[in-house]
Amino acid sequence: MQTPRHDVAPPAGPAGGASGAPLAAFATLALGPCDAGRTVRQVLLGRLHLSRSLLRRLKACGGIRVDGRPARVSDVLGPGDRALVLSLPAELPAAPEPVAVPVVYEDAHVMVVDKPAGLVVHPSRGHLGGTLVNGVVYHRLERGEPPWVHPVHRLDKETSGLMVIAKDPYVHERLAPHSPSGRAALKRWYVALVHGRLQPAAGTVAVAIQEPPPESATRTPALAGGGKAALTRYRSLCYVGLPDGREASVVALSLGSGRTHQIRVHMAHLGHPVVGDPLYGRPAVEAGPPSPPGREEAARMALHAHKVSLAHPVTGRRLVLKSPVPFAPFA
């Protein structure tokens, strides 16, 4: 299958969407003789594997053009048609703010950022601004790009490390964890400091997680049934002493699912909560001696998204990116 070329400059055309935002192109698909006689819908579903929800959004805003002319999904392509362009309204997901968000990799399709601990990902009722999304919108507008921000996965406010962000809705669909292509394309690894000496030193936690009631933020293991299936693999790397004399394990972790607070809930379920965890752990203790200048403060939750492996959804190239662990004993 020929991969689409993604454009970042909005094409000339009418405004789209309820906000009146101008349309911006996110994919251009070259057409050939094999596409003649097929409908636009057949090409989009067959060659790009678009979801039907994205197809509905394109139809609603008039975001499908063939060689510059508006097209319907029922239109039959002719032998002379050369390019199919997809566009969506370039609506702001959040107000642009110059929030410092370290970018470790970026191209026309994907960003990978190194989120600091304490930074909220999305604006919410309790955090209307100053979030990672505000910062990425600002970054994209500064570069003259559409302000789309599609986090492929999430990190808790207290967790630091690598986050993958799709720069358009098509790439997001190809990388989303709930899609078959996303499950194969993206792998993530974490490092944590947990209380005590893990025994056994390696294993798998397959315990469902129960969503909290509306008045609480704390998830619980669903030991009596129900909840959402969750799987975490762990392996102890070494054992260290905490400043208060207690022992802790440095643990490498990978996820078989992506539930909210998953690692934190599963480690607490084993009786070894993450050091400094304000929800599931013991009272916060320092994860080590004061950090060198330029490092994060040591008094933080000791969980870090250390590594991602990504099969690029457009180029097919495998990207492997790492972020140094910012808490002791690595700082």
Helices and strands as residue ranges (DSSP letters): E 23-30, G 33-35, H 40-47, H 52-61, E 64-66, E 69-70, E 83-89, E 103-106, E 110-115, H 132-142, E 150-151, E 160-166, H 169-175, H 180-185, E 186-195, E 202-206, E 209-210, E 220-221, E 231-241, E 247-255, H 262-269, E 303-311, E 318-322
